[in-house]
Amino acid sequence: MEDKVKEKIGDGLIRIGAMTTEQVKKVLQVQREKYCHDKLFGDIATELQFVDQETIEEYLNS
């Protein structure tokens, strides 16, 4: 069985230039402090208007 290392969504969005490191850190901070990990990274990132839903979907489907 082949082991695959999955890229974290924040790292991937940084890699493709859709988000900055600071934006990813902010999303993770909000997720940690306000939502206790109940809300998805992409949902928070779009609410903060750091990235649009279409970009997230394109990344996830690539």
N, C-alpha and C positions, 0 to 999 in steps of 0.2 A: 504494500500500500504506500502510495506516495504522500509524503508530508508536504503540506502547503502552508506557507506563512502568509497569513492574511494581513493586508495593510489596513491600519486604522483609518477611518474615514477622514479624520482631521489631517493626518499625514498625507493622504492622497490628494485632498483638496489643496493643500499647500503645494504639493509637487506639481499639480497642473496649473497652478497660479490663480486658483479661484478664491483662495483665502490666504491671509497672512498668518504668521506664527502667533502674533498678538491676538488676532481674532479667534483662533483656535483656543488659545489659553483662556480667553474671556468666555467662550462657550462652555468649556470644561468647568470653569469656576461657577458659572450660573447653574450648570447641571448639578454640580456638587452641593452648592449652597441652597438653592431654591427648590430643586425638584427631587433630590435624593435618588438620582439615576432613573427616575420613572419616565422621564421625557427623553426622546431620541435626540442625538447630537444634531441631526439635520433639521429637526423641527425647531430647536433653539436657534440654530444658525440662521434660519430663514426668518424667524420672529425678530431677531436682532438686525435683520436686513444686511447680513454679511455676504449672503449668497442666495441665489434663487432656487426654487424647487427643481426647475428644469436642469440646472447644472448638477445638482445632487443626483438626480435620476440618471443623467448621462454618465456621471462618474460610476455609479453603482452598476450600471449595465455594461460598462466597458471591460 
